[in-house]
Amino acid sequence: MASGVQSDYVDYMMGHTVGVYHDIQSKGIEFLRNIYASAGLSISPRSNYSKIDMLKDIVRSWGLEPEKILTREALAEPHRTYVGPDEREKEQIRLLGIALRDSLKRELLASLNFPNPE
């Protein structure tokens, strides 16, 4: 309905019985498919996010830039090597977690009017 589809059509597509059920049904399935498509709706499988992707989204939502954080840390320790992708992902999760924790801590202290201890 937020996309402009009439509530009767929405109810019908959800399987509910509506007062104009037979009128909607007589318009045919292609009519309803066109309404569905024109509203920009789609059914797609839920994509599987990895922990690192979810954490990057959370970090972005707090106004931080995860790519810059990870790049800065990589440049700080250029000699660091990883045995496999799992080890690298664990380290990235750790680094992003620290950055998020520090950001939250700064914001909390600022809201309580405490000076930043850094």
N, C-alpha and C positions, 0 to 999 in steps of 0.2 A: 504494500500500500504506500510505503514511503517513496517508491519509485513511480508512483502515479497509476498503478493498476487498481481498478475498481475493487472494492471489498467483496462484492459478490463473486467476481472471478477468482479472487484469492481463496475465498472459502471453498469454491467449487474445486479448484486445483488441489486444495488440501484434503479433499474427500468429504467435506461437510455437505450436508443437505441444506440448500438455501431455497428461499421462496421462489426464485426464478430458475431453479435447477434445470427444468426441461427446456426453457428458453436458451440457456447457456449451452446445454448439451446439443441442441439443434443447430447451433452455429458451427459445430464440428471441431475436431481436434486441431486442425491447422490454424483456425482462427485463434484458439487459445495459445498455441505455440508461438504465433506471431506476436501476440501481446506479451508473452513471457520474454521473447527475444528482444522486442523493442524496449522493454524496461531494463535491459542490460543484466538480466538475471541468468544465472547458469548453475548447473549442478556439476561439481567436480570433486574428485576425491581429495580428502584432506592431505596436504603435503606434509611429509615427515621432516620436521626441523630437527637439526642436531642441537645439542646443548650449546655449542658455540654460536650457532645462528640465533637461537633464542636469547642468549646473553647479549649478543651484539644489538639485537632489537631493543632490549631493556636499557642498555647503555645509551643507545641513540635517543630513546624516549626521555632520558634524563638530561639531554642536551650535550652529551659527550660524543666524541668521534672515535669509535673503536679502532678504525684503521690507523689513525694517528697515534693512538696509545700503543698499539702493537708495533708499529714502525719505530716509534721512539725507543721502545724497549729492545727491539732487535738491533738498533744502531748502538744502544748502550752496551750490549753484549755481543759484538760481532763474532766472537770466537765460539759461541754456543752452537752445538750441533744436537740433532734429535735422532734417536734410534729409529723411530717410526712415526707415523701420523698421529697415533694415539697419544704419544708423549708430547708432541707439539701442541695438540689440541688441549691437553691438560694444562700445559704451561700458559696457553692463551687464555683459558678459562680463569686460571689463577690471577693473571695480570689484569684482566678485565674486571674480575671480582674486587681486586684491590682498588682499582680506579673508581669503581662504582661506590665502594665502601667509603673511600676518602671524599668523594663528591657529596654523598649523603651526610657524612659527618660534618663537612663544611656548611651545608645547607641547614642542618639541624642547629648547629652552634650559632649560625647567623640569625635564625629565627628566635633563638633564646637570648639573643644579644650578648653572647659570650665572645670574647676575642678569639680569633683563630690561633691555635697553639703553634702553628708552623712558622 
